[in-house]
Amino acid sequence: MAAAAPRSLRLALFFSVATYSSLQAIIVPVVPEITRHFDSNPAEAGWLISGFLVTGAVTPPIAGRIGDLIGLRRTLVILLAVFVVGIVLALVADSMIMLIVARMMQGFGAATISLGMSIARAAYPPERVSGAIAMISSTMAVNSALGLSLSGPITSLWGFHAVFLLPLVMATAAIVLMLPQVRGDAPRRAGAADVNWWGGVLFVSGLSCALLTITFGDLWGWWAPQTLGILALGLVLLAGWAMGEWRARVPLIDVRLFTIAGVRRASYGTLLFGALGFAAYNIVPIVLTDARLDFELPPAVSGLVMLPISAGTLVVGVLAARIVPVLGYQRIYILCGAINVGIAVVSLFMPGHLWLLIVLLFLHGVSVGMAYASLPALIMLAAPADASGLAAGIYNTMRTVGGAIGAQIMFGIIAASVGAPGTGGFVAAATFLGGLAMLAVIVGLTLPSAGGGRRARGAA
């Protein structure tokens, strides 16, 4: 079968991954427009991003288990069908709540990446697997940039609902192309007990409660009973999830790996850079469309201004193989944190210059790309050799969870400044980003060097 993998399979995988990566980015430049349309506030609108990430954090491991039970391709088709329902729901959404629900359904598409890579490994001969996986990786980067550049003009011409039309076409094409591939898609393992359903429910519920606290804390009061109650509920649910994962035969995330010092510290670093990357990613459209900072650009332009982030990430993708042997993973991570400390300081003291913002965005893209290139290796080097797959799962989940938390905190900071004169909210936002970057530098100093990763795994 591997030698006979049809060309249509590669197209199906391309459209699957392209749909998810474009939806991850396409809404970012138009969040301010959506907020105005529904007469909402930035903290509530932040759920358009964080809700997408919350479901995306837990879906890949569950989808992988289901793929073992019923077949990887069949699982991908089912996920794409849920994806299409979420996109259609967004197209007809007439309230912020309805659009948030649609975005959370779209977050299930995060599993298209891991499923796509698994399908490629099984379907293609060894000499073609690397090319198929490279196609998936490049599709993510290119379509993220495409989503950023197209969302503004589409919104200006036809309204923000129209940004979901292109992902709908791509998702439908993926289903049509994948359906003929389902025949003969044999399961790899039997036994429904291998799917940790309760772990997924507890994780999503606990994390959602924590994010709700960030969303409504300023409105209700941080010490109000309902705020503290939701926070306590979230912490209890997450504690229950962690205890269940410790005992689970097939955990979503093997929390036992956190007893290894190297894994634990690299996971903290991943959480911080996930928060930093998504927080910065989502503050930029607000900065560009706010009159208080003398930009006040239309959505059609703000998405284009964000393209340097993608450009910087792509540059690093090309040069990573040459950079890593020279600097090593730990130094790269520390450098990335230091770059973002500098970006935060410059943005505090030199606001209002578009050319400077473009330069800073490019540098931020370079630093995020380098950090994301080094962190998986740092976690996997610290983990036992036979747990590299579980370590990669920890990286993906920690990055996504960090992104959800960072984005929601950032939207909360901006929400608190709505209606206030001056630029205090943006100063607070830059300070928050600088604080995350400084913490990343501190954590980076505790990470093992590239050569010490394996030795670090025994230290707790």
PLY file of the C-alpha trace (Angstrom):
ply
format ascii 1.0
element vertex 460
property float x
property float y
property float z
element edge 459
property int vertex1
property int vertex2
end_header
0.00 0.00 0.00
2.80 2.41 0.84
4.16 2.30 -2.65
0.76 2.86 -4.21
-0.31 5.95 -2.24
-2.28 8.06 -4.72
-1.60 11.70 -5.50
-5.12 12.55 -4.31
-4.04 11.57 -0.78
-1.37 14.24 -0.76
-3.94 16.79 -1.97
-6.35 15.69 0.74
-3.69 16.13 3.41
-2.74 19.51 1.94
-6.29 20.84 2.09
-6.84 19.40 5.59
-3.81 21.15 7.06
-4.37 24.29 4.96
-7.87 24.70 6.39
-6.70 24.56 9.99
-3.63 26.77 9.55
-5.60 29.43 7.66
-8.35 29.44 10.32
-5.75 29.83 13.04
-4.57 33.09 11.49
-7.38 34.44 9.34
-9.48 35.79 12.19
-6.66 37.56 14.07
-6.58 40.84 12.07
-10.39 41.20 12.20
-10.96 40.59 15.94
-11.35 44.37 16.55
-13.97 44.55 13.78
-15.86 41.55 15.21
-15.76 43.15 18.67
-17.35 46.33 17.32
-19.90 44.42 15.24
-21.28 42.54 18.25
-20.82 45.48 20.63
-18.61 43.26 22.75
-15.35 43.86 24.61
-11.81 42.57 23.96
-11.88 40.11 26.87
-14.94 38.32 25.47
-13.57 38.53 21.92
-10.39 36.89 23.18
-12.33 33.64 23.35
-12.34 33.59 19.55
-8.63 32.80 19.89
-8.33 31.06 23.26
-11.43 28.87 22.74
-9.94 27.72 19.44
-6.69 26.87 21.24
-8.32 25.14 24.23
-10.07 22.51 22.11
-6.98 22.30 19.90
-4.83 21.42 22.92
-6.75 18.29 23.84
-7.97 17.03 20.44
-4.74 15.60 18.91
-4.04 12.92 21.55
-7.69 11.84 21.63
-7.87 11.79 17.82
-4.69 9.71 17.73
-6.23 7.11 20.03
-9.45 7.04 17.99
-7.36 6.67 14.84
-5.79 3.55 16.32
-9.27 2.13 16.94
-11.15 2.94 13.72
-8.40 3.97 11.29
-6.48 7.20 10.82
-8.12 8.24 7.55
-11.63 7.56 8.81
-10.86 9.63 11.92
-9.59 12.48 9.75
-12.82 12.50 7.73
-14.91 12.64 10.91
-12.84 15.53 12.25
-13.13 17.39 8.95
-16.91 16.97 9.12
-16.93 18.56 12.60
-14.64 21.22 11.21
-17.11 22.01 8.40
-19.98 22.29 10.87
-17.92 24.77 12.89
-17.13 26.82 9.79
-20.78 26.89 8.66
-21.82 27.92 12.16
-19.34 30.81 12.01
-20.71 31.88 8.62
-24.21 32.30 10.05
-23.25 33.44 13.57
-25.41 36.32 14.78
-23.91 36.66 18.27
-20.49 36.56 19.90
-21.43 33.42 21.87
-22.43 31.60 18.68
-19.17 32.60 16.99
-17.12 31.47 20.00
-18.83 28.05 19.94
-18.07 27.84 16.22
-14.42 28.68 16.86
-14.15 26.01 19.56
-15.51 23.47 17.07
-12.94 24.67 14.54
-10.23 24.02 17.13
-10.81 20.29 16.65
-8.93 20.77 13.38
-5.65 20.87 15.32
-5.62 17.09 15.02
-5.38 17.33 11.22
-1.65 18.02 11.59
-0.75 15.01 13.75
-3.16 12.73 11.85
-1.81 13.98 8.53
1.76 13.16 9.54
0.74 9.72 10.80
-1.14 8.99 7.58
1.86 10.10 5.53
4.20 7.80 7.46
1.90 4.84 6.89
1.01 5.57 3.25
4.32 6.52 1.62
7.56 4.57 1.21
10.39 5.71 3.49
12.11 7.77 0.80
8.94 9.85 0.29
7.80 10.29 3.90
10.10 13.23 4.61
8.80 15.06 1.55
5.18 14.53 2.59
5.84 15.74 6.13
7.78 18.75 4.81
4.76 19.56 2.65
2.54 19.53 5.74
4.92 21.79 7.67
5.32 24.29 4.84
1.55 24.28 4.27
1.05 25.45 7.84
3.42 28.41 7.44
2.26 29.48 4.00
-1.45 29.29 4.77
-1.04 31.17 8.04
0.53 34.00 6.05
-2.22 33.69 3.45
-4.87 33.94 6.16
-3.29 37.07 7.61
-3.04 38.81 4.25
-6.52 37.94 2.95
-8.70 38.46 6.02
-8.50 42.24 6.01
-9.41 42.82 2.34
-12.18 40.20 2.52
-13.66 41.87 5.60
-13.51 45.30 4.01
-15.35 44.08 0.90
-17.90 41.58 2.26
-17.79 41.65 6.06
-15.98 39.41 8.55
-18.32 36.42 8.02
-16.86 36.05 4.54
-13.39 35.15 5.87
-14.74 31.66 6.59
-15.70 30.96 2.97
-12.23 29.98 1.75
-11.63 27.55 4.68
-15.06 26.04 3.98
-14.09 25.36 0.36
-10.76 23.82 1.41
-12.32 21.63 4.12
-14.99 20.40 1.71
-12.33 19.59 -0.88
-10.36 17.67 1.76
-13.40 15.53 2.63
-14.19 14.81 -1.03
-10.58 13.77 -1.68
-10.23 11.75 1.52
-13.46 9.73 1.32
-12.15 7.37 -1.42
-9.05 6.76 0.71
-11.07 5.42 3.66
-11.64 2.02 2.05
-9.27 -0.49 3.60
-8.33 1.89 6.43
-7.82 -0.80 9.07
-7.65 0.01 12.80
-4.30 -0.54 14.45
-5.57 -1.45 17.91
-8.77 -2.71 19.53
-10.38 -1.60 22.79
-12.28 1.64 23.42
-10.70 1.87 26.87
-7.59 3.21 25.14
-9.37 6.56 24.60
-9.06 8.76 27.69
-12.39 10.57 27.28
-12.64 11.77 30.87
-9.16 13.18 30.76
-10.12 15.33 27.81
-13.34 16.53 29.47
-11.60 17.45 32.72
-8.74 19.19 30.94
-10.95 21.35 28.69
-13.37 22.16 31.52
-10.65 23.10 34.01
-8.71 25.24 31.56
-11.93 26.94 30.39
-12.84 27.86 33.96
-9.39 29.38 34.47
-9.76 31.41 31.29
-13.25 32.55 32.30
-11.71 33.98 35.45
-9.36 36.06 33.31
-12.24 37.11 31.04
-14.64 38.35 33.70
-12.33 39.12 36.62
-12.11 42.80 35.81
-15.89 43.06 35.26
-16.98 41.11 38.35
-14.05 42.08 40.57
-11.04 39.88 41.13
-12.10 39.05 44.69
-15.79 38.64 43.91
-17.33 35.29 45.00
-18.20 34.26 41.42
-14.65 34.98 40.22
-13.03 33.01 43.03
-15.62 30.25 42.68
-14.94 29.69 38.98
-11.19 29.82 39.58
-11.49 27.27 42.41
-13.63 25.00 40.22
-11.05 25.20 37.43
-8.19 24.35 39.79
-10.13 21.39 41.24
-10.91 20.06 37.75
-7.28 20.44 36.63
-6.07 18.73 39.83
-8.50 15.88 39.17
-7.23 15.67 35.60
-3.59 15.52 36.75
-4.33 12.76 39.29
-6.27 10.81 36.68
-3.47 11.18 34.15
-0.95 9.90 36.71
-2.90 6.66 37.06
-4.20 6.31 33.49
-2.95 3.39 31.43
-3.07 5.53 28.29
-2.81 9.20 29.43
-3.46 12.21 27.23
-0.27 13.71 28.64
2.12 11.55 30.64
2.45 13.81 33.69
4.98 11.38 35.16
7.52 12.83 32.76
7.29 16.09 34.76
9.27 14.40 37.54
12.27 14.74 35.22
13.85 18.15 35.81
14.86 18.73 32.19
11.36 17.95 30.88
9.75 20.10 33.56
11.93 23.14 32.90
11.66 22.90 29.12
7.88 22.61 29.54
7.85 25.83 31.57
9.84 27.44 28.76
7.34 26.16 26.20
4.40 27.49 28.23
6.04 30.92 28.48
6.90 31.19 24.80
3.47 29.94 23.80
1.96 32.71 25.93
4.41 35.28 24.57
3.90 34.33 20.93
0.09 34.34 20.96
-0.21 37.37 23.24
1.95 39.42 20.87
0.21 37.97 17.83
-3.18 39.14 19.08
-2.26 42.58 20.40
-0.90 43.74 17.03
-4.29 44.14 15.23
-5.63 46.11 18.20
-2.56 48.37 18.18
-2.85 48.96 14.44
-6.53 49.92 14.55
-6.46 52.11 17.68
-6.42 55.88 17.20
-4.62 56.43 20.52
-1.39 55.13 18.96
-1.71 57.19 15.75
-2.05 54.13 13.51
-5.81 53.59 13.06
-5.28 51.39 10.01
-8.21 49.63 8.30
-8.41 45.82 8.62
-7.38 45.47 4.97
-3.97 46.90 5.86
-3.44 45.59 9.39
-3.24 41.97 8.21
-0.54 42.88 5.70
1.46 44.66 8.39
1.49 41.40 10.38
3.11 39.45 7.54
6.67 40.13 8.83
5.92 37.74 11.71
5.34 34.92 9.22
8.31 36.05 7.14
10.62 35.92 10.15
9.39 32.45 11.06
9.93 31.22 7.51
13.48 32.62 7.45
14.31 30.70 10.60
12.77 27.54 9.14
15.23 27.74 6.27
18.27 28.55 8.42
17.53 26.47 11.55
19.69 23.53 10.45
22.71 25.86 10.30
21.96 27.88 13.44
21.40 25.01 15.89
24.86 23.37 15.56
26.55 26.74 16.12
24.58 28.02 19.13
22.92 24.96 20.66
19.33 24.71 21.82
19.75 26.37 25.21
21.57 29.45 23.89
19.01 29.81 21.11
16.17 29.83 23.62
17.89 32.39 25.87
18.63 34.57 22.84
14.98 34.41 21.77
13.85 35.56 25.20
16.41 38.39 25.20
15.27 39.56 21.76
11.70 39.87 23.04
12.81 41.75 26.14
14.46 44.24 23.78
11.33 44.41 21.61
9.18 45.20 24.64
11.55 47.93 25.85
11.74 49.57 22.41
7.97 49.48 21.99
7.55 51.17 25.37
9.79 54.10 24.57
9.30 54.47 20.81
5.58 53.92 20.07
3.69 55.19 17.05
6.19 54.47 14.24
4.90 52.01 11.64
8.31 51.24 10.12
9.68 50.42 13.58
6.71 48.18 14.34
7.34 46.23 11.12
10.99 45.69 12.09
9.99 44.58 15.59
7.41 42.17 14.19
10.00 40.59 11.92
12.41 40.16 14.85
9.61 38.70 16.92
8.82 36.22 14.14
12.47 35.20 13.96
12.68 34.71 17.73
9.45 32.72 17.97
10.54 30.53 15.06
13.91 29.83 16.70
12.30 29.12 20.07
9.78 26.71 18.55
12.63 24.99 16.73
14.65 24.46 19.94
11.95 23.64 22.52
10.80 20.23 21.17
14.39 19.06 21.07
15.04 20.29 24.62
12.05 18.34 25.93
12.82 15.19 23.95
16.53 15.25 24.86
15.60 15.39 28.54
13.04 12.55 28.27
13.93 8.85 28.13
14.68 7.67 24.61
11.57 5.46 24.50
9.29 8.38 25.46
10.10 10.79 22.65
6.56 10.60 21.27
5.05 11.42 24.67
7.56 14.27 25.07
6.50 15.72 21.72
2.90 15.59 22.93
3.86 17.56 26.03
5.47 20.22 23.82
2.38 20.60 21.62
-0.01 20.80 24.57
2.10 23.20 26.65
2.59 25.53 23.71
-1.13 25.59 22.94
-2.17 26.02 26.58
0.36 28.82 26.98
-1.03 30.45 23.86
-4.60 30.30 25.19
-3.60 31.79 28.54
-1.36 34.47 27.04
-3.95 35.56 24.49
-6.72 35.76 27.09
-4.60 37.76 29.54
-3.65 40.15 26.75
-7.27 40.67 25.73
-8.12 41.21 29.40
-5.46 43.91 29.70
-6.83 45.71 26.66
-10.44 45.30 27.85
-9.54 47.05 31.10
-8.28 50.08 29.14
-11.33 50.46 26.87
-12.77 53.96 27.21
-9.78 55.20 29.18
-7.77 58.12 27.79
-4.12 57.73 26.98
-2.11 54.64 26.21
-1.95 53.03 29.66
-3.44 49.76 28.41
-0.82 49.42 25.70
1.96 50.21 28.16
0.60 47.45 30.40
0.47 45.10 27.40
4.09 45.79 26.45
5.12 45.37 30.09
3.32 42.01 30.22
5.13 40.84 27.07
8.46 42.03 28.46
7.78 40.21 31.74
7.04 36.96 29.90
10.23 37.35 27.89
12.29 38.02 31.01
10.85 34.93 32.69
11.74 32.96 29.55
15.36 34.11 29.84
15.46 33.06 33.49
13.99 29.64 32.69
16.41 29.33 29.77
19.35 29.67 32.14
18.17 26.52 33.96
17.83 24.42 30.80
20.42 21.80 29.91
22.79 22.48 27.07
22.37 20.43 23.89
24.97 17.96 25.08
23.52 17.65 28.58
19.94 16.82 27.71
20.18 13.09 28.25
22.15 13.51 31.45
19.52 15.88 32.82
16.70 13.42 32.68
17.68 11.73 35.87
17.63 14.91 37.95
14.34 15.72 39.63
0 1
1 2
2 3
3 4
4 5
5 6
6 7
7 8
8 9
9 10
10 11
11 12
12 13
13 14
14 15
15 16
16 17
17 18
18 19
19 20
20 21
21 22
22 23
23 24
24 25
25 26
26 27
27 28
28 29
29 30
30 31
31 32
32 33
33 34
34 35
35 36
36 37
37 38
38 39
39 40
40 41
41 42
42 43
43 44
44 45
45 46
46 47
47 48
48 49
49 50
50 51
51 52
52 53
53 54
54 55
55 56
56 57
57 58
58 59
59 60
60 61
61 62
62 63
63 64
64 65
65 66
66 67
67 68
68 69
69 70
70 71
71 72
72 73
73 74
74 75
75 76
76 77
77 78
78 79
79 80
80 81
81 82
82 83
83 84
84 85
85 86
86 87
87 88
88 89
89 90
90 91
91 92
92 93
93 94
94 95
95 96
96 97
97 98
98 99
99 100
100 101
101 102
102 103
103 104
104 105
105 106
106 107
107 108
108 109
109 110
110 111
111 112
112 113
113 114
114 115
115 116
116 117
117 118
118 119
119 120
120 121
121 122
122 123
123 124
124 125
125 126
126 127
127 128
128 129
129 130
130 131
131 132
132 133
133 134
134 135
135 136
136 137
137 138
138 139
139 140
140 141
141 142
142 143
143 144
144 145
145 146
146 147
147 148
148 149
149 150
150 151
151 152
152 153
153 154
154 155
155 156
156 157
157 158
158 159
159 160
160 161
161 162
162 163
163 164
164 165
165 166
166 167
167 168
168 169
169 170
170 171
171 172
172 173
173 174
174 175
175 176
176 177
177 178
178 179
179 180
180 181
181 182
182 183
183 184
184 185
185 186
186 187
187 188
188 189
189 190
190 191
191 192
192 193
193 194
194 195
195 196
196 197
197 198
198 199
199 200
200 201
201 202
202 203
203 204
204 205
205 206
206 207
207 208
208 209
209 210
210 211
211 212
212 213
213 214
214 215
215 216
216 217
217 218
218 219
219 220
220 221
221 222
222 223
223 224
224 225
225 226
226 227
227 228
228 229
229 230
230 231
231 232
232 233
233 234
234 235
235 236
236 237
237 238
238 239
239 240
240 241
241 242
242 243
243 244
244 245
245 246
246 247
247 248
248 249
249 250
250 251
251 252
252 253
253 254
254 255
255 256
256 257
257 258
258 259
259 260
260 261
261 262
262 263
263 264
264 265
265 266
266 267
267 268
268 269
269 270
270 271
271 272
272 273
273 274
274 275
275 276
276 277
277 278
278 279
279 280
280 281
281 282
282 283
283 284
284 285
285 286
286 287
287 288
288 289
289 290
290 291
291 292
292 293
293 294
294 295
295 296
296 297
297 298
298 299
299 300
300 301
301 302
302 303
303 304
304 305
305 306
306 307
307 308
308 309
309 310
310 311
311 312
312 313
313 314
314 315
315 316
316 317
317 318
318 319
319 320
320 321
321 322
322 323
323 324
324 325
325 326
326 327
327 328
328 329
329 330
330 331
331 332
332 333
333 334
334 335
335 336
336 337
337 338
338 339
339 340
340 341
341 342
342 343
343 344
344 345
345 346
346 347
347 348
348 349
349 350
350 351
351 352
352 353
353 354
354 355
355 356
356 357
357 358
358 359
359 360
360 361
361 362
362 363
363 364
364 365
365 366
366 367
367 368
368 369
369 370
370 371
371 372
372 373
373 374
374 375
375 376
376 377
377 378
378 379
379 380
380 381
381 382
382 383
383 384
384 385
385 386
386 387
387 388
388 389
389 390
390 391
391 392
392 393
393 394
394 395
395 396
396 397
397 398
398 399
399 400
400 401
401 402
402 403
403 404
404 405
405 406
406 407
407 408
408 409
409 410
410 411
411 412
412 413
413 414
414 415
415 416
416 417
417 418
418 419
419 420
420 421
421 422
422 423
423 424
424 425
425 426
426 427
427 428
428 429
429 430
430 431
431 432
432 433
433 434
434 435
435 436
436 437
437 438
438 439
439 440
440 441
441 442
442 443
443 444
444 445
445 446
446 447
447 448
448 449
449 450
450 451
451 452
452 453
453 454
454 455
455 456
456 457
457 458
458 459
